[in-house]
Amino acid sequence: MGSGMDTTNTDMKNLLENYKVHRKLTRDLLLSIGQEQLSAKPFHASGSFGKQFRHLIYIERSYVESLTTGSLSFFRPNVDHSIENDKEKLIHEMDTVDVDLIQIIGSIGNAKAEDKYIDCSQAVKYLGDRNMLASPIQILKWITEHEIFHEGELALYVRNEKLKFPESWMIWGLK
């Protein structure tokens, strides 16, 4: 690396671009299914398609909020479960949280992202006790990993319901 180059910002930009690729897959899948599929529960004791999308949005919202509050918590007392059954609301919420994430990551600017830490002690039950503090870089990695995990679940849902994958899912060899 040349002198004066901020590798942290390069890392953040690269991670954000990777996240965008995976979020596009999720959004494309949501756009490709019919409103009636949102209530489908492809497996015994599984959540519906709509619940999967709502969950993705609310967990991402928790991560995004942590970047501004400095504290990560997955406890969301006011979850609006009704959006699980409304494709337009899901799309709107997904787009809104994405805009917020992009703006917040952009606002980190030239600041050293590894010098800012988020208190994850409220989320330690899910993250493990080795993850009491996380940098914005780690938060962005976790958001992307969570998205990819649910891509796998959604792929199983699509297969079980015998639906067609959106063209963008060719990245996984699925069509």
Contact map, one row per residue, 1 for C-alpha under 8 A:
1110100000000000000000000000000000000000000000000000000000000000000000000000000000000000000000000000000000000000000000000000000000000000000000000000000000000000000000000000000
1111100000000000000000000000000000000000000000000000000000000000000000000000000000000000000000000000000000000000000000000000000000000000000000000000000000000000000000000000000
1111100000000000000000000000000000000000000000000000000000000000000000000000000000000000000000000000000000000000000000000000000000000000000000000000000000000000000000000000000
0111110000000000000000000000000000000000000000000000000000000000000000000000000000000000000000000000000000000000000000000000000000000000000000000000000000000000000000000000000
1111111000000000000000000000000000000000000000000000000000000000000000000000000000000000000000000000000000000000000000000000000000000000000000000000000000000000000000000000000
0001111111000000000000000000000000000000000000000000000000000000000000000000000000000000000000000000000000000100000000000000000000000000000000000000000000000000000000000000000
0000111111100000000000000000000000000000000000000000000000000000000000000000000000000000000000000000000000000000000000000000000000000000000000000000000000000000000000000000000
0000011111110000000000000000000000000000000000000000000000000000000000000000000000000000000000000000000000000001110000000000000000000000000000000000000000000000000000000000000
0000011111111000000000000000000000000000000000000000000000000000000000000000000000000000000000000000000000001101100000000000000000000000000000000000000000000000000000000000000
0000011111111100000000000000000000000000000000000000000000000000000000000000000000000000000000000000000000000000000000000000000000000000000000000000000000000000000000000000000
0000001111111110000000000000000000000000000000000000000000000000000000000000000000000000000000000000000000000000000000000000000000000000100000000000000000000000000000000000000
0000000111111111000000000000000000000000000000000000000000000000000000000000000000000000000000000000000010000000000000000000000000000000100100000000000000000000000000000000000
0000000011111111100000000000000000000000000000000000000000000000000000000000000000000000000000000000000000000000000000000000000000000000000000000000000000000000000000000000000
0000000001111111110000000000000000000000000000000000000000000000000000000000000000000000000000000000000000000000000000000000000000000000000000000000000000000000000000000000000
0000000000111111111000000000000000000000000000000000000000000000000000000000000000000000000000000000000000000000000000000000000000000000100110000000000000000000000000000000000
0000000000011111111100000000000000000000000000000000000000000000000000000000000000000000000000000000010010000000000000000000000000000000000100000000000000000000000000000000000
0000000000001111111110000000000000000000000000000000000000000000000000000000000000000000000000000000000000000000000000000000000000000000000000000000000000000000000000000000000
0000000000000111111111000000000000000000000000000000000000000000000000000000000000000000000000000000000000000000000000000000000000000000000000010000000000000000000000000000000
0000000000000011111111100000000000000000000000000000000000000000000000000000000000000000000000000000000000000000000000000000000000000000000100110010000000000000000000000000000
0000000000000001111111110000000000000000000000000000000000000000000000000000000000000000000000000000000000000000000000000000000000000000000000000000000000000000000000000000000
0000000000000000111111111000000000000000000000000000000000000000000000000000000000000000000000000000000000000000000000000000000000000000000000000000000000000000000000000000000
0000000000000000011111111100000000000000000000000000000000000000000000000000000000000000000000000000000000000000000000000000000000000000000000010011000000000000000000000000000
0000000000000000001111111110000000000000000000000000000000000000000000000000000000000000000000000000000000000000000000000000000000000000000000000010000000000000000000000000000
0000000000000000000111111111000000000000000000000000000000000000000000000000000000000000000000000000000000000000000000000000000000000000000000000000000000000000000000000000000
0000000000000000000011111111100000000000000000000000000000000000000000000000000000000000000000000000000000000000000000000000000000000000000000000000001000000000000000011000000
0000000000000000000001111111110000000000000000000000000000000000000000000000000000000000000000000000000000000000000000000000000000000000000000000010001000000000000000000000000
0000000000000000000000111111111000000000000000000000000000000000000000000000000000000000001001000000000000000000000000000000000000000000000000000000000000000000000000000000000
0000000000000000000000011111111100000000000000000000000000000000000000000000000000000000000000000000000000000000000000000000000000000000000000000000000000000000000001010000000
0000000000000000000000001111111110000000000000000000000000000000000000000000000000000000000000000000000000000000000000000000000000000000000000000000000000000000000011000000000
0000000000000000000000000111111110000000000000000000100000000000000000000000000000000010001000000000000000000000000000000000000000000000000000000000000000000000000000000000000
0000000000000000000000000011111111000000000000000000000000000000000000000000000000000000001000000000000000000000000000000000000000000000000000000000000000000000000000000000000
0000000000000000000000000001111111000000000000000000000000000000000000000000000000000000000000000000000000000000000000000000000000000000000000000000000000000000000011000000000
0000000000000000000000000000111111101100000000000000000000000000000000000000000000000000000000000000000000000000000000000000000000000000000000000000000000000000001000000000000
0000000000000000000000000000001111111100000000000000000000000000000000000000000000000000000000000000000000000000000000000000000000000000000000000000000000000000000000000000000
0000000000000000000000000000000011111100000000000000000000000000000000000000000000001110000000000000000000000000000000000000000000000000000000000000000000000000000000000000000
0000000000000000000000000000000001111111000000000000000000000000000000000000000000000000000000000000000000000000000000000000000000000000000000000000000000000000000000000000000
0000000000000000000000000000000011111111000000001100000000000000000000000000000000000000000000000000000000000000000000000000000000000000000000000000000000000000000000000000000
0000000000000000000000000000000011111111000000011110000000000000000000000000000000011110000000000000000000000000000000000000000000000000000000000000000000000000000000000000000
0000000000000000000000000000000000011111100000011100000000000000000000000000000000011000000000000000000000000000000000000000000000000000000000000000000000000000000000000000000
0000000000000000000000000000000000011111110000011000000000000000000000000000000000000000000000000000000000000000000000000000000000000000000000000000000000000000000000000000000
0000000000000000000000000000000000000011111111111000000000000000000000000000000000000000000000000000000000000000000000000000000000000000000000000000000000000000000000000000000
0000000000000000000000000000000000000001111101010000000000000000000000000000000000000000000000000000000000000000000000000000000000000000000000000000000000001001100000000000000
0000000000000000000000000000000000000000111111000000000000000000000000000000000000000000000000000000000000000000000000000000000000000000000000000000000000001001000000000000000
0000000000000000000000000000000000000000111111000000000000000000000000000000000000000000000000000000000000000000000000000000000000000000000000000000000000000000000000000000000
0000000000000000000000000000000000000000101111100000000000000000000000000000000000000000000000000000000000000000000000000000000000000000000000000000000000000000000000000000000
0000000000000000000000000000000000000000111111110000000000000000000000000000000000000000000000000000000000000000000000000000000000000000000000000000000000000000000000000000000
0000000000000000000000000000000000000000100011111111000000000000000000000000000000000000000000000000000000000000000000000000000000000000000000000000000000000000000000000000000
0000000000000000000000000000000000000111110001111111000000000000000000000000000000000000000000000000000000000000000000000000000000000000000000000000000000000000000000000000000
0000000000000000000000000000000000001111100000111111100000000000000000000000000000010000000000000000000000000000000000000000000000000000000000000000000001001000000000000000000
0000000000000000000000000000000000001110000000111111110000000000000000000000000000111110000000000000000000000000000000000000000000000000000000000000000000000000000000000000000
0000000000000000000000000000000000000100000000111111111000000000000000000000000010010000000000000000000000000000000000000000000000000000000000000000000000000000000000000000000
0000000000000000000000000000000000000000000000111111111100000000000000000000000000000000000000000000000000000000000000000000000000000000000000000000010001000000000000000000000
0000000000000000000000000000010000000000000000001111111110000000000000000000000000010000010000000000000000000000000000000000000000000000000000000000000000000000000000000000000
0000000000000000000000000000000000000000000000000111111111000000000000000000000010110000010000000000000000000000000000000000000000000000000000000000000000000000000000000000000
0000000000000000000000000000000000000000000000000011111111100000000000000000000000000000000000000000000000000000000000000000000000000000000000000000000000000000000000000000000
0000000000000000000000000000000000000000000000000001111111110000000000000000000000000000000000000000000000000000000000000000000000000000000000000110010000000000000000000000000
0000000000000000000000000000000000000000000000000000111111111000000000000000000000000000000011001000000000000000000000000000000000000000000000000000000000000000000000000000000
0000000000000000000000000000000000000000000000000000011111111100000000000001001000000000000000000000000000000000000000000000000000000000000000000000000000000000000000000000000
0000000000000000000000000000000000000000000000000000001111111110000000000100000000000000000000000000000000000000000000000000000000000000000000000000000000000000000000000000000
0000000000000000000000000000000000000000000000000000000111111111000000000000000000000000000000001000000000000000000000000000000000000000000000100000000000000000000000000000000
0000000000000000000000000000000000000000000000000000000011111111100000000000000000000000000000001000000000000000000000000000000000000000000000000000000000000000000000000000000
0000000000000000000000000000000000000000000000000000000001111111110000011100000000000000000000000000000000000000000000000000000000000000000000000000000000000000000000000000000
0000000000000000000000000000000000000000000000000000000000111111111000011000000000000000000000000000000000000000000000000000000000000000001000100000000000000000000000000000000
0000000000000000000000000000000000000000000000000000000000011111111100000000000000000000000000001001100100000000000000000000000000000000000000000000000000000000000000000000000
0000000000000000000000000000000000000000000000000000000000001111111111110000000000000000000000000000000000000000000000000000000000000000000000000000000000000000000000000000000
0000000000000000000000000000000000000000000000000000000000000111111111111000000000000000000000000000000000000000000001000000000000000000000000000000000000000000000000000000000
0000000000000000000000000000000000000000000000000000000000000011111111100000000000000000000000000000000100000000000001000000000000000001001000000000000000000000000000000000000
0000000000000000000000000000000000000000000000000000000000000001111111000000000000000000000000000000000100000000000000000000000000000000000000000000000000000000000000000000000
0000000000000000000000000000000000000000000000000000000000000000111111110000000000000000000000000000000000000000000000000000000000000000000000000000000000000000000000000000000
0000000000000000000000000000000000000000000000000000000000000000111111110000000000000000000000000000000000000000000011100000000000000000000000000000000000000000000000000000000
0000000000000000000000000000000000000000000000000000000000000000111011111000000000000000000000000000000000000000000001110100000000000000000000000000000000000000000000000000000
0000000000000000000000000000000000000000000000000000000000000110110011111100000000000000000000000000000000000000000001111110000000000000000000000000000000000000000000000000000
0000000000000000000000000000000000000000000000000000000000000110010000111110000000000000000000000000000000000000000000010110000000000000000000000000000000000000000000000000000
0000000000000000000000000000000000000000000000000000000000100100000000011111000000000000000000000000000000000000000000000110000000000000000000000000000000000000000000000000000
0000000000000000000000000000000000000000000000000000000000000000000000001111100000000000000000000000000000000000000000000000000000000000000000000000000000000000000000000000000
0000000000000000000000000000000000000000000000000000000001000000000000000111111000000000000000000000000000000000000000000000000000000000000000000000000000000000000000000000000
0000000000000000000000000000000000000000000000000000000000000000000000000011111000000000000000000000000000000000000000000000000000000000000000000000000000000000000000000000000
0000000000000000000000000000000000000000000000000000000000000000000000000001111100000000000000000000000000000000000000000000000000000000000000000000000000000000000000000000000
0000000000000000000000000000000000000000000000000000000001000000000000000001111110000000000000000000000000000000000000000000000000000000000000000000000000000000000000000000000
0000000000000000000000000000000000000000000000000000000000000000000000000000011111100000000000000000000000000000000000000000000000000000000000000000000000000000000000000000000
0000000000000000000000000000000000000000000000000010010000000000000000000000001111110000000000000000000000000000000000000000000000000000000000000000000000000000000000000000000
0000000000000000000000000000000000000000000000000000000000000000000000000000000111111100000000000000000000000000000000000000000000000000000000000000000000000000000000000000000
0000000000000000000000000000000000000000000000000100010000000000000000000000000111111110110000000000000000000000000000000000000000000000000000000000000000000000000000000000000
0000000000000000000000000000000000000110000000001110110000000000000000000000000011111110010000000000000000000000000000000000000000000000000000000000000000000000000000000000000
0000000000000000000000000000000000100110000000000100000000000000000000000000000001111110000000000000000000000000000000000000000000000000000000000000000000000000000000000000000
0000000000000000000000000000000000100100000000000100000000000000000000000000000001111111110000000000000000000000000000000000000000000000000000000000000000000000000000000000000
0000000000000000000000000000010000100100000000000100000000000000000000000000000000111111111000000000000000000000000000000000000000000000000000000000000000000000000000000000000
0000000000000000000000000000000000000000000000000000000000000000000000000000000000000111111100000000000000000000000000000000000000000000000000000000000000000000000000000000000
0000000000000000000000000000000000000000000000000000000000000000000000000000000000100111111110000000000000000000000000000000000000000000000000000000000000000000000000000000000
0000000000000000000000000000000000000000000000000000110000000000000000000000000000110111111111000000000000000000000000000000000000000000000000000000000000000000000000000000000
0000000000000000000000000010011000000000000000000000000000000000000000000000000000000011111111100000000000000000000000000000000000000000000000000000000000000000000000000000000
0000000000000000000000000000000000000000000000000000000000000000000000000000000000000001111111110000000000000000000000000000000000000000000000000000000000000000000000000000000
0000000000000000000000000000000000000000000000000000000010000000000000000000000000000000111111111000000000000000000000000000000000000000000000000000000000000000000000000000000
0000000000000000000000000010000000000000000000000000000010000000000000000000000000000000011111111100000000000000000000000000000000000000000000000000000000000000000000000000000
0000000000000000000000000000000000000000000000000000000000000000000000000000000000000000001111111110000000000000000000000000000000000000000000000000000000000000000000000000000
0000000000000000000000000000000000000000000000000000000000000000000000000000000000000000000111111111000000000000000000000000000000000000000000000000000000000000000000000000000
0000000000000000000000000000000000000000000000000000000010011001000000000000000000000000000011111111100000000000000000000000000000000000000000000000000000000000000000000000000
0000000000000000000000000000000000000000000000000000000000000000000000000000000000000000000001111111110000000000000000000000000000000000000000000000000000000000000000000000000
0000000000000000000000000000000000000000000000000000000000000000000000000000000000000000000000111111111000000000000000000000000000000000000000000000000000000000000000000000000
0000000000000000000000000000000000000000000000000000000000000001000000000000000000000000000000011111111100000000000000000000000000000000000000000000000000000000000000000000000
0000000000000000000000000000000000000000000000000000000000000001000000000000000000000000000000001111111110000000000000000000000000000000000000000000000000000000000000000000000
0000000000000001000000000000000000000000000000000000000000000000000000000000000000000000000000000111111111000000000000000000000000000000000000000000000000000000000000000000000
0000000000000000000000000000000000000000000000000000000000000000000000000000000000000000000000000011111111100000000000000000000000000000000000000000000000000000000000000000000
0000000000000000000000000000000000000000000000000000000000000001001100000000000000000000000000000001111111110000000000000000000000000000000000000000000000000000000000000000000
0000000000010001000000000000000000000000000000000000000000000000000000000000000000000000000000000000111111111000000000000000000000000000000000000000000000000000000000000000000
0000000000000000000000000000000000000000000000000000000000000000000000000000000000000000000000000000011111111000000000000000000000000000000000000000000000000000000000000000000
0000000000000000000000000000000000000000000000000000000000000000000000000000000000000000000000000000001111111000000000000000000000000000000000000000000000000000000000000000000
0000000000000000000000000000000000000000000000000000000000000000000000000000000000000000000000000000000111111111100000000000000000000000000000000000000000000000000000000000000
0000000010000000000000000000000000000000000000000000000000000000000000000000000000000000000000000000000011111110000000000000000000000000000000000000000000000000000000000000000
0000010010000000000000000000000000000000000000000000000000000000000000000000000000000000000000000000000000011111000000000000000000000000000000000000000000000000000000000000000
0000000000000000000000000000000000000000000000000000000000000000000000000000000000000000000000000000000000011111100000000000000000000000000000000000000000000000000000000000000
0000000110000000000000000000000000000000000000000000000000000000000000000000000000000000000000000000000000010111111100000000000000000000000000000000000000000000000000000000000
0000000110000000000000000000000000000000000000000000000000000000000000000000000000000000000000000000000000010011111100000000000000000011100000000000000000000000000000000000000
0000000100000000000000000000000000000000000000000000000000000000000000000000000000000000000000000000000000000001111110000000000000000011100000000000000000000000000000000000000
0000000000000000000000000000000000000000000000000000000000000000000000000000000000000000000000000000000000000001111110000000000000000010000000000000000000000000000000000000000
0000000000000000000000000000000000000000000000000000000000000000000000000000000000000000000000000000000000000001111111000000000000000011000000000000000000000000000000000000000
0000000000000000000000000000000000000000000000000000000000000000000001000000000000000000000000000000000000000000011111100000000000001111000000000000000000000000000000000000000
0000000000000000000000000000000000000000000000000000000000000000011001110000000000000000000000000000000000000000000111110000000000001111000000000000000000000000000000000000000
0000000000000000000000000000000000000000000000000000000000000000000001110000000000000000000000000000000000000000000011111100000000011100000000000000000000000000000000000000000
0000000000000000000000000000000000000000000000000000000000000000000000111000000000000000000000000000000000000000000001111111000000111100000000000000000000000000000000000000000
0000000000000000000000000000000000000000000000000000000000000000000000010000000000000000000000000000000000000000000000111111000010111000000000000000000000000000000000000000000
0000000000000000000000000000000000000000000000000000000000000000000000111100000000000000000000000000000000000000000000111111100000000000000000000000000000000000000000000000000
0000000000000000000000000000000000000000000000000000000000000000000000011100000000000000000000000000000000000000000000011111111000000000000000000000000000000000000000000000000
0000000000000000000000000000000000000000000000000000000000000000000000000000000000000000000000000000000000000000000000011111111110110000000000000000000000000000000000000000000
0000000000000000000000000000000000000000000000000000000000000000000000000000000000000000000000000000000000000000000000000111111110000000000000000000000000000000000000000000000
0000000000000000000000000000000000000000000000000000000000000000000000000000000000000000000000000000000000000000000000000011111100000000000000000000000000000000000000000000000
0000000000000000000000000000000000000000000000000000000000000000000000000000000000000000000000000000000000000000000000000011111111100000000000000000000000000000000000000000000
0000000000000000000000000000000000000000000000000000000000000000000000000000000000000000000000000000000000000000000000000001111111110000000000000000000000000000000000000000000
0000000000000000000000000000000000000000000000000000000000000000000000000000000000000000000000000000000000000000000000001001101111110000000000000000000000000000000000000000000
0000000000000000000000000000000000000000000000000000000000000000000000000000000000000000000000000000000000000000000000000000001111110000000000000000000000000000000000000000000
0000000000000000000000000000000000000000000000000000000000000000000000000000000000000000000000000000000000000000000000011001001111111100000000000000000000000000000000000000000
0000000000000000000000000000000000000000000000000000000000000000000000000000000000000000000000000000000000000000000000111001000111111100000000000000000000000000000000000000000
0000000000000000000000000000000000000000000000000000000000000000000000000000000000000000000000000000000000000000000011111000000000111110000000000000000000000000000000000000000
0000000000000000000000000000000000000000000000000000000000000000000000000000000000000000000000000000000000000000000011110000000000111111111000000000000000000000000000000000000
0000000000000000000000000000000000000000000000000000000000000000000000000000000000000000000000000000000000000000111111000000000000001111111000000000000000000000000000000000000
0000000000000000000000000000000000000000000000000000000000000000001000000000000000000000000000000000000000000000110111000000000000000111111100000000000000000000000000000000000
0000000000110010000000000000000000000000000000000000000000000000000000000000000000000000000000000000000000000000110000000000000000000111111110000000000000000000000000000000000
0000000000000000000000000000000000000000000000000000000000000000000000000000000000000000000000000000000000000000000000000000000000000111111111000000000000000000000000000000000
0000000000000000000000000000000000000000000000000000000000000010001000000000000000000000000000000000000000000000000000000000000000000111111111100000000000000000000000000000000
0000000000010011001000000000000000000000000000000000000000000000000000000000000000000000000000000000000000000000000000000000000000000001111111110000000000000000000000000000000
0000000000000010000000000000000000000000000000000000000000000000000000000000000000000000000000000000000000000000000000000000000000000000111111111000000000000000000000000000000
0000000000000000000000000000000000000000000000000000000000000000000000000000000000000000000000000000000000000000000000000000000000000000011111111100000000000000000000000000000
0000000000000000001000000000000000000000000000000000000000010010000000000000000000000000000000000000000000000000000000000000000000000000001111111110000000000000000000000000000
0000000000000000011001000000000000000000000000000000000000000000000000000000000000000000000000000000000000000000000000000000000000000000000111111111000000000000000000000000000
0000000000000000000000000000000000000000000000000000000000000000000000000000000000000000000000000000000000000000000000000000000000000000000011111111100000000000000000000000000
0000000000000000000000000000000000000000000000000000000100000000000000000000000000000000000000000000000000000000000000000000000000000000000001111111110000000000000000000000000
0000000000000000001001100100000000000000000000000000000100000000000000000000000000000000000000000000000000000000000000000000000000000000000000111111111000000000000000000000000
0000000000000000000001000000000000000000000000000000000000000000000000000000000000000000000000000000000000000000000000000000000000000000000000011111111100000000000000000000000
0000000000000000000000000000000000000000000000000000000000000000000000000000000000000000000000000000000000000000000000000000000000000000000000001111111110000000000000000000000
0000000000000000000000000000000000000000000000000001000100000000000000000000000000000000000000000000000000000000000000000000000000000000000000000111111111000000000000000000000
0000000000000000000000001100000000000000000000000000000000000000000000000000000000000000000000000000000000000000000000000000000000000000000000000011111111100000000000000000000
0000000000000000000000000000000000000000000000000000000000000000000000000000000000000000000000000000000000000000000000000000000000000000000000000001111111110000000000000000000
0000000000000000000000000000000000000000000000000000000000000000000000000000000000000000000000000000000000000000000000000000000000000000000000000000111111111000000000000000000
0000000000000000000000000000000000000000000000001001000000000000000000000000000000000000000000000000000000000000000000000000000000000000000000000000011111111100000000000000000
0000000000000000000000000000000000000000000000000000000000000000000000000000000000000000000000000000000000000000000000000000000000000000000000000000001111111110000000000000000
0000000000000000000000000000000000000000000000000000000000000000000000000000000000000000000000000000000000000000000000000000000000000000000000000000000111111111000000000000000
0000000000000000000000000000000000000000011000001000000000000000000000000000000000000000000000000000000000000000000000000000000000000000000000000000000011111111100000000000000
0000000000000000000000000000000000000000000000000000000000000000000000000000000000000000000000000000000000000000000000000000000000000000000000000000000001111111111110000000000
0000000000000000000000000000000000000000000000000000000000000000000000000000000000000000000000000000000000000000000000000000000000000000000000000000000000111111111000000000000
0000000000000000000000000000000000000000011000000000000000000000000000000000000000000000000000000000000000000000000000000000000000000000000000000000000000011111111000000000000
0000000000000000000000000000000000000000010000000000000000000000000000000000000000000000000000000000000000000000000000000000000000000000000000000000000000001111111000000000000
0000000000000000000000000000000000000000000000000000000000000000000000000000000000000000000000000000000000000000000000000000000000000000000000000000000000000111111100000000000
0000000000000000000000000000000010000000000000000000000000000000000000000000000000000000000000000000000000000000000000000000000000000000000000000000000000000111111110000000000
0000000000000000000000000000000000000000000000000000000000000000000000000000000000000000000000000000000000000000000000000000000000000000000000000000000000000100011111000000001
0000000000000000000000000000100100000000000000000000000000000000000000000000000000000000000000000000000000000000000000000000000000000000000000000000000000000100001111111000011
0000000000000000000000000001100100000000000000000000000000000000000000000000000000000000000000000000000000000000000000000000000000000000000000000000000000000000000111111000001
0000000000000000000000000000000000000000000000000000000000000000000000000000000000000000000000000000000000000000000000000000000000000000000000000000000000000000000011111100001
0000000000000000000000001001000000000000000000000000000000000000000000000000000000000000000000000000000000000000000000000000000000000000000000000000000000000000000011111110000
0000000000000000000000001000000000000000000000000000000000000000000000000000000000000000000000000000000000000000000000000000000000000000000000000000000000000000000011111111111
0000000000000000000000000000000000000000000000000000000000000000000000000000000000000000000000000000000000000000000000000000000000000000000000000000000000000000000000111111111
0000000000000000000000000000000000000000000000000000000000000000000000000000000000000000000000000000000000000000000000000000000000000000000000000000000000000000000000011111110
0000000000000000000000000000000000000000000000000000000000000000000000000000000000000000000000000000000000000000000000000000000000000000000000000000000000000000000000001111110
0000000000000000000000000000000000000000000000000000000000000000000000000000000000000000000000000000000000000000000000000000000000000000000000000000000000000000000000001111111
0000000000000000000000000000000000000000000000000000000000000000000000000000000000000000000000000000000000000000000000000000000000000000000000000000000000000000000010001111111
0000000000000000000000000000000000000000000000000000000000000000000000000000000000000000000000000000000000000000000000000000000000000000000000000000000000000000000111101100111
